[in-house]
């Protein structure tokens, strides 16, 4: 009685194509979870409360006339008005 070709135990008896599909599915699920975490963090940062003023109730930032968005975002981040200039830039555009 012949049992057919022997499969190696290291492959778990799965064909190479089946292993590729399982690996790709696991990688896709991992990337999807990471993307959801990133989107959740971005939404929380955008909608959440801003940083507390360093002194008093307000923070005044003086901007140069003609300053671009990236310069404004950097100045606001340095002054502690926004947490991340990248989020400021994304929401301003």
Secondary structure, 3 states (H helix, E strand, C coil): CCCCCCCCHHHCCCCHHHHHHHHHHHHHHHHHHHHHHHHHHHHHHHHCCCCCCCCCCCCCCCCCCCCCHHHHHHHHHHHCCCCCHHHHHHHHC
